[in-house]
Amino acid sequence: MAKLIVLFNLKPETRVEDYEKFARELDLPVVNALPSVRKFEVLKATGTMAGTPSPYQYIEIIDLHSLEQLGKDVQTEQVQKIAGQFRTLANDPIFIITENL
């Protein structure tokens, strides 16, 4: 099954509290309810194993039932609204599509 991994930092003007409220109250419930999504998690990076700061503040892991269905889901008005809000908070997120070996 495919997983979508999203790596990102917050924009300098974004407060951590504002992003985390958005994630808990909007992003997580909406994305977890999509037909294409098996499970959606947002992780806050705390550092690297080497003891250095993480290059990214947050990691999203979206475990998918279907990448094709996700393409349909993201076209809905509700998801477009959430994605627009996300873009105002996150600085140049990187979206990586993965699959199990």
Secondary structure, 3 states (H helix, E strand, C coil): CEEEEEEEEECCCCCHHHHHHHHHHHHHHHHHCCCCEEEEEEEECCCCCCCCCCCCCEEEEEEECCHHHHHHHCCCHHHHHHHHHHHHHEEEEEEEEEECC
